């Protein structure tokens, strides 16, 4: 995160209020840091900042009281002063959160992008906890296409189960459904007790059913062997049954080791070699046609929709 540094005096023993056009004063000179995004000249809703929030690492954020009050259900954890009385004094509120978390939380409250800060997953997790603490339900802030939703979803490819657990812990329905597309390769037996407890029974059931539904769909698709053709002098019923048995054996091997993220290439790699043992062109055509249909049907199986429907 970037800051403006000013050689100014910081009244650590007298934090309370200061005129808007002045910065805090104390007896000793000390450099303070001011957020580049929330600085004294931020003019929003035709209003200059009328309150200062100070992070635990002593970064100043100049913000607007009415924005905080409208976002919070508990008066920002009962830390906010009454509305300005016209005295020109700017209240100062010291918070226990570090600047990196407070910064992302304020960007969420103002609904402005914060991707330029590239916050870590841990920072985003801490941001959601902070929002809860200050009476701002994350479910109100983490909705597509809000910036905070986009930031959280950006971590799904590399940390899918952690992102899903975070979404589950805060009942972020849209985020959980979107992240589920990245969970098809996750090995359910590796799920720890701690992570399972964080996800909770409701979303854990949905994750298991997502995997189950995908594998069930695959089994159903593989049950149908290549279509038979009219008997010919060179290829009768017994010859065609050999292809059916070979298909069933290959399908059984696929299902035994299959995972919900089974790729189209793996399907083709397992089934196309069956053509090498065929001498009948009609059987070969039927095999190729069945594989093509299987690939199309498997690609059409939803990777997220089952998660959203398992409660029905």
N, C-alpha and C positions, 0 to 999 in steps of 0.2 A: 504494500500500500504506500502511496506517495503522500508526503505532507509538506506544508509550508513551515519553515522554521523561522521564528522571530526571536530576536534578543529582547525579551520582555521580562517583566517581573511577575512572579506567580505567587499569589497569597495563599499558600497551602494552609495557613492557620486562620484564614478569614474567608474561606469560600462561602459565598452567599449570593451577592448580586453586584453588578457593575454597570455603569452607563453604557449604552449600545455603542457609542463612538469611541469607547476606551477599552483597553484590555486591562486585566487585573494587575494590581500593583502590590509589591511587597518590599521589604527592606533590602533584599539581596537580589542582584541580577541573576536571571536564570533563563535559559532558552526553553521555549515551549513549542509544541508542535500543534499545528492547526490543520485539520482535514482539508485537502484540496477540493473535495466534492462539497463539503459543508463548511464553507468559510463565511466570514462576516458579511460579505456582499451578495450572498445568494438571495435572489429576489424571486419569491414564489408566491403565487396567488396575490400579487401586488403588495406583498408584505416582506419586510426584512426579517431575518432571524430574531426571535425574541426570547430565546432560551439557549443556554449552552450545556451540553452534556460532555462530561470529562470521563474518558476511559480509565481503566485501572493502570494503564501505562502512560497516563497523563497526556493524551491527545485530545484536543478541543474540537468539538463538533457543534457548529452553530446551526440550530434547527428552529422549527416553527412549532409553537405550543399547540396550535389548533390541529396540526397534522398528527401530533402524538396523541392528543385527546380523542380525535375522531377514530384513530386506529385501535386504541386500547379500551378494553372493557373494565379495567380496574385502576384507571388513572395512572397508568405506567407504574404499576405496583405501588400506588399511593405516594409516589415520589414527586409528582408534578405540583408546582405551586398554583394558586388561583390565576385566572387570566390577568394580563397586565393591567395595572391601575393607572397608567398614564404618567407614572413617575419617571419613565425612561430607563429604569434599572432593568438589567437583563439577568434573570436568575441563573445560577450555576448549580447543576446537579451532578454529583460524582457517582459513577456507577462502578460495580465490581467487574464488569466485563472488559476484556482487552479490546484494543482498537480494531483489530482485524474482524472480530465478531460484531462489534457495535456498528462498524462501517457497513457490513453486508445487511444487517438488520435495518438500518436506516434507509439503505437503497431499496429494500423490500417495502418499507412503509411508504416511501415516496414513489414506489413502482417505477424505478429507473434502472437501467441495465448496470450490472456490476461485473460483467465478464472480464473487463480489462484488468481486474485484480486477480483473476485466476485463483479464487479461493479453494483451499483444500477441502476434501470431504469432511475432515474433522471440524474445520471452520464452519461449514454449512450445517453440520449436525449441532454444533454449539449455537449457531444462529437460531435454529428452530427451538432449542431449549430456552434461549433468551426470549424469543417472541412469546412463548407460553408463559414464562415468568412475569412478563410485563403485560399480560392480559390481551395478547394479540394472537388469536388462534391461527396456527400455521395453515389449517385448511382454508382459511380465508385468503392467505397470501400465496399459497402454492397451487395455483390453477393455471392450466394452459390458457393463454400464452404468456404468463407473467415472467419477468426476468428471473425470479427466484426458482420457479419451476424449471426453466431452461438450464439454470446452473446445476440443479440437483440431477436432472436427467442426463447431463453431460458426463456424470461420473458412472452412469449405469454400465457402459461397455467394459470398463476396467474393474469396477466394484459392484457387480449386479446384486449380489445377495445382501451386501451392506446397505445399498441404496434401497432395496426392497424392505429390509428390516426397518430402516429409518422411516420410510413411507408408512409401513404398518404401525409403527409405534405412535405416529401422529395421525393415523386414519386418513392418509392422503390418497384417496381412491384413484384419482386420475394418474398420479405418479406411479402407484403400484401397478396399475394395468399396463402403463407404458414400459415400465422396467421389466415386466414379466417376459417380454420378447427376448431379453438378454439372459433369462434364467433357464433356457432349454438345455444348455450344456452343463448346468450345475448338478453336481453329484449329491443327491439328497442324503445318502448315508454319512457324508462329511459334515452335515449340519450339527453344530455344537449345541449343547443344552442351553448355554448362555444366549446364543443367537436365536434359538427356538423360543426361548422365554421372551425375548425382545419382540419377536415377530408376533407372538400371541396365537392362540388357537384358531381364531377366525381366519387370519391371513395365512397361517401355516396350512390349514386345510385347503385353502384355495391354491396354494403352491403345489401341494401333492396332487390335487385333482388336475391341475394344468398338465403335469407330467403324465398322469394316468390317462387323461383324455387323448393326448397326442399318441401315446403308445397303443391305446385301444384302436384309434383310427388307423394306425399303420397295420395292425393285425388284420383288421377288417379289409383293408385294401389288398393285402397279400393273399387273402383267402381265395380270391378269384384267379384261376390259372389261365393260361392262354386259351383262346377259343379253339374248339375242334373244327376241322374242315371235313368236307365230304370225302369218304374213303376213295383212295385211288389204288391202282394195282401195286404201286410202290410203297404206299403208306396207308395202312388200315388202322383199325381201332387199337390194336396192341401197340403199334409203333407210337401212336399219339399218346397213349397212356404213359409211355416212358417219359415223354416231355412233361406230362402232368406231375409224375412222381419227382422228376428232377426239380421242377418248379417248387413243389411242396417242401423238398429237402432244403433248397436254397432259402426259401422263405422262413423255414424254421430256424436256420442259422442266423438269418438277419434279425428275427424277433428276439432270439436268445440274447444277443449282444446289443440290441438297439437302444439308442438313447433318444430322447424327444427331439434333439437337434440333428437327427440323421440327415445327411446331405443327399442331394440328388445324385451327385457323383458316386457316392457309396452305394446307393441303390443300383445304379447302372453297373458298377464294377462287380456287384454280387450276382447279377442276373444275366448280363450280356454273354458271359462265358458259356452259358447253356447252349448257345447257338453253335458252338464248335462241334458238338456231338450230333448235330442234326444233318441228315442227308436230304430231307424233304424241304423243298423251297417254300411250300405252303405252310409247313410248321414253323420255319424260320420267320416267315412274314407274320404269322400269328404271334410269335414270341416278341418280335420287334414292336408290333402294334400294342401288345399288352404292356410292355415296358413303358412305351410312350404315354399311354393312358395313365399308368400308375404314377409316373413322374408328375403329370399334370394334376392328378387328384391329390397327391401328397403335398404339392406346392400350394394347393388351395386350402389345406387344413390350417385353420387359424392358429396363430401362435399366441394370441392375446385374448381373443373372445371367450374361450372357456373360463379364463380367470374371472371375467366379469359376470359370468352366468352361473357359477357353481352354487350360488345361494338360492337359485330358483328351483 
